[in-house]
Amino acid sequence: MTTLVVGRGLLGRQVEAQVRRRGGCVRTVDVPWGDHDAALAALVEATRAAAQESERWRLVWTAGAGVVATPAEDVAAELALFRAFADSAASRPAAMFLASSAGGVYAGSPDPAPFGEESATNALAPYGRAKLAMEEVMGAVAAGGTRVLVGRLANLYGPGQDLAKPQGLVSQVCLSQLTRTTLHVYVSLDTLRDYLFVADAAAMVVTGLDLLADEPPGTVVTKVLASGQSLSVAAVIGESGRVFRRRPQLSTRSVTGPQVRDLRLRSGVWPELDALATTPFPVGLRRTADDIASRLRTADLQVAGA
């Protein structure tokens, strides 16, 4: 079975590695994201090639440069391309995974934390609203017979995170420790987030696609993919002090924006996937630090604001 991975960022590369380790065939696609028409053509051709290679091919969509602070017009362009792709795909996959964002879709929920699949969604930023719109598109994809898994992901961290984007507290605190620079924190130190090691997330995605094969065509499964253990910003910073054996240089300044303090998560769907979140946070932080240290030594690192 062929798996087409669209988006070779932090999660996409790990999903690709997971599929290969399990003996599967993986296709990827180079997409000129800045050119709508060229990007759409590349995506449609990639689906055609995957379908020719395997009748029951799978699609994993982990693409997207947007974060909570991304301007609305940039998020809108990403959403427009996704919609056009869903409408224009030359062949429908047997199964598809969509990477959504738990933080984005639950940020304004009127329900209390921890948030799960049954919690009301209410996005506060264009990024979150775009994720919800993409989830709605998946309903139309499923109507064509594709089995769909929507993964509402917790805060991913791990080796390979793009530090050119203003995201990733774990990576940013490791970078500040390694370079002895000041870590700027713009949220309250008691802000709670669920941090999921990216290799564990990839295992959840691939295993979830395997489970999806047993569901009827047209099934849509929405699942929160999380570690189930939330940490405060202060706890993350404190753990970095234990790992590096020194306190980071810290600058705190609260700013207004679409951030909420408590985004604890839990899941009641397919609990067997939750058991795959096995990486202890100190271990994941150390692996992230080792990766950033290696990239610094080879100068293979772009940093936001540089």
C-alpha positions as CSV (number, residue, x, y, z in Angstrom):
1,M,0.0,0.0,0.0
2,T,1.3,3.4,-0.9
3,T,1.1,6.3,1.5
4,L,1.4,9.8,0.0
5,V,2.7,12.3,2.6
6,V,1.9,16.0,1.8
7,G,4.0,18.3,4.0
8,R,7.4,17.2,5.1
9,G,7.7,19.3,8.2
10,L,8.1,18.2,11.8
11,L,5.3,15.6,11.7
12,G,5.4,14.7,8.1
13,R,9.0,13.5,8.2
14,Q,8.3,11.4,11.2
15,V,5.2,9.8,9.6
16,E,7.2,9.0,6.5
17,A,9.9,7.3,8.7
18,Q,7.2,5.4,10.6
19,V,5.6,4.0,7.4
20,R,9.0,3.0,6.0
21,R,9.9,1.2,9.3
22,R,6.7,-0.8,9.0
23,G,7.6,-1.9,5.5
24,G,5.3,0.5,3.7
25,C,5.8,2.4,0.5
26,V,5.9,6.2,0.8
27,R,5.6,8.9,-1.8
28,T,6.2,12.6,-1.1
29,V,5.7,15.7,-3.2
30,D,7.5,18.9,-3.7
31,V,4.9,21.6,-3.6
32,P,5.6,25.3,-4.7
33,W,3.3,26.6,-1.9
34,G,3.6,30.2,-2.9
35,D,2.0,29.6,-6.3
36,H,-1.6,28.4,-6.0
37,D,-2.0,27.0,-9.5
38,A,1.4,25.3,-9.6
39,A,0.9,23.9,-6.1
40,L,-2.5,22.5,-7.1
41,A,-1.1,20.9,-10.2
42,A,1.7,19.3,-8.2
43,L,-0.7,17.9,-5.7
44,V,-3.1,16.5,-8.2
45,E,-0.3,14.9,-10.1
46,A,1.0,13.3,-6.9
47,T,-2.4,11.8,-6.2
48,R,-2.5,10.4,-9.7
49,A,0.9,8.8,-9.3
50,A,0.0,7.3,-5.9
51,A,-3.2,5.8,-7.3
52,Q,-1.4,4.2,-10.2
53,E,1.0,2.6,-7.8
54,S,-1.5,1.3,-5.4
55,E,-5.3,1.0,-5.8
56,R,-5.9,1.4,-2.0
57,W,-3.5,4.3,-1.4
58,R,-3.5,6.5,1.6
59,L,-3.0,10.3,2.0
60,V,-1.5,12.0,5.0
61,W,-1.9,15.8,5.0
62,T,0.5,17.4,7.5
63,A,1.1,20.5,5.4
64,G,0.7,24.1,6.6
65,A,3.0,26.9,7.5
66,G,0.4,28.7,9.6
67,V,0.6,29.2,13.4
68,V,-1.7,31.0,15.8
69,A,-0.1,34.4,14.9
70,T,-0.2,33.9,11.1
71,P,-2.0,36.8,9.3
72,A,-5.5,36.0,8.2
73,E,-4.7,36.4,4.5
74,D,-1.9,33.8,4.6
75,V,-4.1,31.3,6.4
76,A,-6.9,32.0,3.9
77,A,-4.5,31.2,1.0
78,E,-3.6,27.8,2.6
79,L,-7.3,27.0,3.1
80,A,-8.2,28.0,-0.5
81,L,-5.5,25.6,-1.8
82,F,-6.7,22.8,0.4
83,R,-10.3,23.2,-0.7
84,A,-9.2,23.3,-4.4
85,F,-7.2,20.2,-3.9
86,A,-10.1,18.3,-2.3
87,D,-12.3,19.3,-5.2
88,S,-9.8,18.5,-7.9
89,A,-8.0,15.3,-6.8
90,A,-7.7,13.0,-9.7
91,S,-8.2,9.9,-7.5
92,R,-9.8,9.5,-4.1
93,P,-7.6,7.8,-1.4
94,A,-8.9,4.8,0.5
95,A,-8.0,6.6,3.7
96,M,-6.8,10.0,4.6
97,F,-5.3,11.7,7.7
98,L,-5.7,15.4,8.3
99,A,-3.5,17.2,10.9
100,S,-5.7,19.6,12.8
101,S,-4.9,21.6,15.9
102,A,-6.4,21.0,19.3
103,G,-5.2,24.3,20.6
104,G,-6.6,26.1,17.6
105,V,-10.0,24.6,17.6
106,Y,-10.6,24.5,21.4
107,A,-9.1,27.9,22.3
108,G,-12.5,29.6,22.8
109,S,-14.5,26.6,23.8
110,P,-17.2,27.4,26.4
111,D,-16.6,23.9,27.9
112,P,-14.2,23.4,30.8
113,A,-10.8,21.8,30.3
114,P,-9.6,19.1,29.7
115,F,-10.9,19.2,26.2
116,G,-11.9,16.1,24.3
117,E,-13.7,15.1,21.2
118,E,-17.1,15.9,22.7
119,S,-16.0,19.4,23.8
120,A,-17.5,22.4,21.9
121,T,-15.1,23.9,19.4
122,N,-14.6,27.7,19.1
123,A,-11.6,29.1,17.4
124,L,-10.3,32.5,18.5
125,A,-7.7,33.1,15.6
126,P,-7.8,32.7,11.8
127,Y,-5.5,29.7,12.2
128,G,-8.0,27.8,14.3
129,R,-11.0,28.8,12.1
130,A,-9.1,27.5,9.1
131,K,-8.5,24.2,10.8
132,L,-12.2,23.9,11.5
133,A,-12.9,24.7,7.9
134,M,-10.5,22.0,6.8
135,E,-12.2,19.5,9.0
136,E,-15.5,20.4,7.4
137,V,-14.0,19.8,3.9
138,M,-13.1,16.3,5.1
139,G,-16.8,15.6,5.4
140,A,-17.1,16.0,1.6
141,V,-14.0,13.9,1.0
142,A,-15.6,11.1,3.2
143,A,-18.8,11.4,1.2
144,G,-16.8,10.1,-1.8
145,G,-16.1,6.9,0.1
146,T,-12.7,7.8,1.7
147,R,-12.2,6.8,5.3
148,V,-11.0,9.9,7.2
149,L,-9.0,10.4,10.4
150,V,-8.9,13.9,11.7
151,G,-6.2,14.3,14.3
152,R,-6.5,17.3,16.7
153,L,-2.9,17.5,17.7
154,A,-1.5,18.7,21.0
155,N,1.6,20.9,21.0
156,L,4.2,18.9,19.0
157,Y,7.8,19.1,19.9
158,G,10.9,17.1,19.0
159,P,13.9,17.0,16.6
160,G,13.6,18.9,13.4
161,Q,11.2,21.7,14.4
162,D,11.4,24.7,12.1
163,L,12.7,27.5,14.3
164,A,12.2,30.0,11.6
165,K,8.6,30.1,12.7
166,P,7.6,31.7,16.0
167,Q,6.4,28.6,17.6
168,G,7.6,25.7,19.8
169,L,8.3,26.5,23.4
170,V,10.4,23.4,23.9
171,S,12.6,24.1,20.9
172,Q,12.9,27.8,21.8
173,V,13.9,27.1,25.4
174,C,16.5,24.6,24.2
175,L,17.8,27.1,21.7
176,S,18.1,29.8,24.3
177,Q,20.0,27.4,26.6
178,L,22.4,26.3,24.0
179,T,23.1,29.8,22.7
180,R,23.0,31.5,26.1
181,T,20.5,34.0,24.8
182,T,17.3,35.4,26.5
183,L,14.1,33.4,26.2
184,H,11.2,35.8,25.6
185,V,7.9,34.5,27.0
186,Y,4.7,36.3,26.2
187,V,2.2,34.3,28.1
188,S,1.6,33.7,31.8
189,L,4.0,31.1,33.3
190,D,1.0,29.1,34.6
191,T,-0.3,28.6,31.0
192,L,-1.0,24.8,30.6
193,R,-0.4,22.9,27.4
194,D,-0.1,19.3,26.4
195,Y,3.3,18.5,24.9
196,L,3.4,15.5,22.6
197,F,6.7,14.1,21.3
198,V,6.6,14.1,17.5
199,A,7.7,10.4,17.1
200,D,4.9,9.3,19.4
201,A,2.5,11.5,17.3
202,A,3.6,9.8,14.1
203,A,3.1,6.4,15.6
204,M,-0.4,7.4,16.5
205,V,-1.1,8.7,13.0
206,V,0.1,5.5,11.2
207,T,-1.5,3.2,13.7
208,G,-4.7,5.2,13.4
209,L,-4.7,4.8,9.6
210,D,-4.4,1.0,10.1
211,L,-7.4,1.0,12.5
212,L,-9.3,3.1,10.0
213,A,-9.0,0.3,7.4
214,D,-11.5,-1.7,9.5
215,E,-14.1,1.0,9.3
216,P,-16.8,1.3,6.6
217,P,-16.1,3.5,3.6
218,G,-17.1,7.2,4.3
219,T,-16.3,6.9,8.0
220,V,-14.9,10.1,9.7
221,V,-13.1,9.6,13.0
222,T,-12.0,12.7,14.9
223,K,-9.5,12.1,17.7
224,V,-7.5,14.3,20.0
225,L,-3.8,13.2,19.7
226,A,-2.1,14.2,23.0
227,S,0.1,12.9,25.7
228,G,-2.6,13.4,28.3
229,Q,-0.1,15.0,30.7
230,S,-0.1,18.8,30.6
231,L,2.7,21.0,31.8
232,S,2.8,24.7,32.6
233,V,5.3,27.0,30.9
234,A,7.1,27.4,34.2
235,A,7.4,23.6,34.4
236,V,8.9,23.4,30.9
237,I,11.4,26.1,31.7
238,G,12.2,24.4,35.0
239,E,12.8,21.1,33.3
240,S,15.2,22.7,30.9
241,G,17.2,24.0,33.9
242,R,17.5,20.4,35.2
243,V,18.5,19.0,31.8
244,F,21.1,21.8,31.1
245,R,22.0,22.2,34.8
246,R,21.6,26.0,34.6
247,R,18.7,28.4,34.6
248,P,17.7,30.0,31.3
249,Q,17.9,33.7,30.8
250,L,14.2,34.7,30.9
251,S,12.2,37.8,29.9
252,T,8.5,37.7,30.6
253,R,5.9,40.1,29.1
254,S,2.2,39.3,28.7
255,V,0.6,40.4,25.5
256,T,-3.0,40.3,24.4
257,G,-4.0,37.7,21.8
258,P,-5.8,34.5,21.1
259,Q,-4.2,32.5,23.9
260,V,-5.9,30.8,26.8
261,R,-4.2,29.6,30.0
262,D,-5.7,26.1,30.3
263,L,-5.6,23.8,27.3
264,R,-5.4,20.5,29.0
265,L,-6.5,17.6,26.7
266,R,-7.9,14.2,26.9
267,S,-9.4,11.7,24.5
268,G,-12.2,9.1,24.6
269,V,-11.7,7.8,21.1
270,W,-9.5,4.9,20.2
271,P,-7.7,4.8,23.6
272,E,-5.2,2.2,22.2
273,L,-3.6,5.1,20.4
274,D,-3.0,7.0,23.6
275,A,-0.8,4.2,24.8
276,L,1.7,5.1,22.1
277,A,2.6,8.4,23.8
278,T,5.5,6.8,25.6
279,T,8.3,9.3,25.6
280,P,8.8,11.0,29.0
281,F,9.1,14.8,28.7
282,P,12.7,15.0,30.0
283,V,13.8,12.5,27.4
284,G,12.0,14.3,24.6
285,L,13.4,17.6,25.7
286,R,16.9,16.1,25.7
287,R,16.5,14.7,22.2
288,T,15.2,18.0,21.0
289,A,18.3,19.8,22.6
290,D,20.7,17.3,21.0
291,D,19.1,17.9,17.6
292,I,19.4,21.7,17.9
293,A,23.0,21.4,19.1
294,S,23.9,19.3,16.1
295,R,22.2,21.8,13.7
296,L,24.0,24.7,15.4
297,R,27.4,22.9,14.9
298,T,26.7,22.5,11.2
299,A,25.1,25.9,10.8
300,D,22.0,24.1,9.5
301,L,19.5,26.3,11.4
302,Q,17.3,29.2,10.7
303,V,15.9,31.1,13.6
304,A,12.9,33.4,13.7
305,G,13.9,37.0,13.5
306,A,17.4,36.2,12.3
